[in-house]
Amino acid sequence: MNVDYFNWYIKPLLKDCSFKYSSFSNGDFGDLERVEIDGRGKVGAVEFWSMGWMGVDVYDCILDD
């Protein structure tokens, strides 16, 4: 999965959310493309590393968990 896949298949399912994109070079797992998501009482991030790693973090602001 990469940012293009996310934008095409996942983002349309996340209605009423806002998105912030950022990129960083030369990290521990190569270059990083990150999408931060905010909406529906939750915040999260999806990270796509050029070496094939992917990370997903979600925080529920309502449950504080």
FISE-728301 format. One record per residue: residue in three letters; z, y, x of N, C-alpha, C in turn. Coordinates in steps of 0.05 Angstrom, whole numbers, padded with zeros to 5 digits, always signed. Layout:
<nodes>
AlaZYXZYXZYX ...
</nodes>
This chain:
<nodes>
Met+00000-00023+00017+00000+00000+00000+00000+00025+00018 Asn-00013+00046+00009-00013+00071+00023-00012+00094+00002 Val-00013+00118+00012-00010+00141-00006-00033+00142-00027 Asp-00057+00134-00018-00079+00134-00038-00074+00114-00060 Tyr-00064+00090-00054-00058+00070-00074-00036+00081-00092 Phe-00015+00093-00081+00006+00105-00096-00005+00126-00116 Asn-00022+00144-00106-00033+00165-00123-00050+00154-00146 Trp-00064+00132-00140-00083+00121-00160-00068+00103-00181 Tyr-00050+00087-00172-00038+00067-00190-00009+00073-00199 Ile+00007+00085-00182+00035+00089-00188+00041+00116-00200 Lys+00031+00137-00189+00036+00164-00198+00030+00169-00227 Pro+00008+00158-00238+00002+00162-00267+00024+00150-00285 Leu+00039+00131-00276+00060+00118-00292+00086+00135-00292 Leu+00088+00154-00273+00112+00170-00270+00108+00197-00283 Lys+00105+00198-00309+00101+00223-00324+00127+00239-00323 Asp+00125+00265-00324+00148+00284-00324+00163+00283-00298 Cys+00150+00275-00276+00162+00276-00250+00147+00296-00232 Ser+00161+00307-00213+00148+00324-00193+00146+00309-00167 Phe+00127+00316-00151+00121+00302-00126+00119+00322-00103 Lys+00130+00314-00080+00127+00330-00056+00118+00311-00034 Tyr+00097+00319-00020+00084+00303+00001+00090+00315+00028 Ser+00096+00297+00048+00099+00306+00075+00089+00285+00094 Ser+00083+00293+00119+00073+00275+00139+00087+00281+00166 Phe+00092+00260+00181+00104+00263+00207+00090+00244+00227 Ser+00086+00253+00251+00072+00238+00271+00091+00225+00291 Asn+00083+00202+00302+00097+00189+00324+00126+00181+00318 Gly+00131+00170+00295+00158+00160+00289+00162+00132+00301 Asp+00185+00120+00294+00191+00093+00304+00171+00072+00296 Phe+00159+00075+00273+00139+00056+00263+00112+00068+00261 Gly+00106+00088+00277+00080+00101+00277+00081+00127+00261 Asp+00059+00135+00250+00057+00159+00234+00069+00153+00206 Leu+00081+00173+00194+00094+00170+00168+00082+00188+00148 Glu+00076+00178+00124+00069+00194+00101+00090+00188+00080 Arg+00102+00209+00069+00125+00207+00051+00119+00221+00025 Val+00127+00209+00003+00124+00221-00024+00153+00222-00035 Glu+00162+00246-00041+00188+00249-00054+00183+00253-00084 Ile+00199+00240-00100+00196+00240-00129+00221+00250-00142 Asp+00218+00268-00162+00241+00279-00176+00235+00280-00206 Gly+00252+00267-00222+00248+00268-00250+00264+00246-00265 Arg+00267+00250-00291+00281+00230-00308+00309+00224-00298 Gly+00323+00243-00286+00350+00240-00277+00352+00224-00251 Lys+00330+00221-00237+00330+00206-00212+00314+00221-00191 Val+00321+00216-00166+00306+00226-00143+00300+00202-00125 Gly+00278+00203-00111+00271+00181-00094+00249+00188-00074 Ala+00243+00169-00057+00222+00173-00037+00209+00146-00032 Val+00183+00148-00027+00168+00125-00018+00156+00133+00009 Glu+00160+00116+00029+00150+00122+00056+00129+00101+00064 Phe+00107+00111+00075+00086+00093+00084+00082+00098+00114 Trp+00087+00077+00130+00084+00079+00159+00058+00067+00168 Ser+00046+00079+00188+00019+00070+00198+00020+00042+00210 Met+00043+00032+00217+00045+00005+00228+00049-00016+00206 Gly+00047-00008+00180+00048-00026+00158+00074-00028+00143 Trp+00095-00014+00153+00121-00014+00140+00120+00004+00116 Met+00136-00002+00096+00139+00015+00072+00169+00016+00065 Gly+00178+00039+00057+00206+00042+00049+00207+00055+00021 Val+00227+00047+00005+00231+00059-00022+00261+00064-00025 Asp+00268+00088-00033+00295+00096-00038+00296+00110-00065 Val+00315+00103-00082+00319+00115-00109+00348+00121-00113 Tyr+00354+00144-00123+00382+00152-00129+00383+00161-00158 Asp+00402+00151-00173+00406+00158-00201+00426+00181-00202 Cys+00417+00205-00209+00435+00228-00210+00454+00227-00233 Ile+00447+00214-00255+00464+00212-00278+00487+00193-00273 Leu+00482+00170-00262+00502+00150-00255+00516+00156-00229 Asp+00505+00175-00213+00516+00181-00187+00517+00156-00169 Asp+00495+00141-00170+00493+00116-00155+00465+00112-00144 
</nodes>
